[in-house]
Amino acid sequence: MARVIPLADARSAPLAPELHRLAVAPRVAPTGLLADARGRSLRDLRVSVTDRCNFRCVYCMPKDAFGRDHAFLPHAELLTFEEIARLARVFKAHGVEKIRLTGGEPLLRKNIERLVEMLAAIGGLDLTLTTNGSLLARKARELKAAGLNRVTVSLDALDDDIFRAMNDVDFPVAKVLDGIEAAMQAGLAPIKINMVVKRGMNEHEIMPMVRRFRGSGHILRFIEYMDVGHTNGWRMDEVVPSAEVLAIIGREFPLEAIEAAYAGEVAERWRYRDSANAGEIGVISSVTQAFCRDCTRARLATDGKLYTCLFATAGYDLRALLRGGRSDDEIGNYLAAIWLQRADRYSEIRSEHTAALPKIEMSYIGG
Ligand code: SAM
């Protein structure tokens, strides 16, 4: 007698309550025109490809919280490249135009260029990556060949002692500068260079950074230190407001504001008044001038949870849908239901009190 092998119906796998609630949502065709509860479109997706980093930046992954015994996610918990690419297609159908790979340190994820290739094969996506630059000199050409358009490099100081103290693993600044050079040679331009300014730590590096990158073709951007996660012990008085950064720069190089390049751009752009060739700088004022109103970003954490705000406390487990046998159509429907009810605006309501609310670490959710 023939053996009957029952086909397990993976779809009956129980869903987490937040998704279960959305299972009854009406079908939304993938027109790319989703708008959330505050009228904001879905345009950008940030994907954290690893929660690991080879730096221990004091404001992001401080050593006392991310020590040798820290339990990072086991490999099986991470989304595979195939899963990320599949979700990318679903997100694109619902309006996403740009994907940024981040982490953790994205260049630590083995064969990351293979993922870039798979995303590039989807077509029509602007592909970028944010990195600490430590492995960029080695990887820039492969990344470009795989289809990456641009990179953003984080660099908090030019002074080697300050830089080593901030990354807290004694990493020399010269290697990051080599990485930036390699990225430029590879054509991953224009390169954005992000400097987080923390009072008492690196505000004296603002002018050396300005002088170094003025006229280089790279876009230097100053980021206000944010209350992401809990491990950094954030305090409002350690934030250097963008207005102060602009005033410091303006004393040596007068500045004038320029228009945003596109709707929803987080950086406010400024150019040097004395020279058309000196380029531009940007400030990202997530603390003093929140830009929630224009936020078109979703974040996919390393384990496949979808967050609709950097400060969200609960994510939606898309990995459970992928691994539970749901079709692209079904996953797209969940995504639409999640976006339609999105109402987050944490940065607009931030105060000394909200700093104490539960939060998720940036390395996991993706910076
Ligand atoms: N490892 C990559 C890198 O260094 O760029 C990508 C991940 S990292 C979390 C992304 C960016 O977030 C970096 O520019 C980092 O400086 C920034 N960042 C981390 N913690 C921050 C905080 N508390 N406030 C503002 N920016 C922060």
Boltz pocket constraint, residues with backbone or C-beta under 6 A from the ligand:
constraints:
  - pocket:
      binder: B
      contacts: [[A, 53], [A, 59], [A, 60], [A, 102], [A, 103], [A, 104], [A, 105], [A, 106], [A, 130], [A, 131], [A, 132], [A, 133], [A, 152], [A, 153], [A, 154], [A, 155], [A, 194], [A, 196], [A, 223], [A, 224], [A, 225], [A, 226], [A, 227], [A, 228], [A, 232], [A, 362], [A, 363], [A, 366], [A, 367]]
      max_distance: 6.0
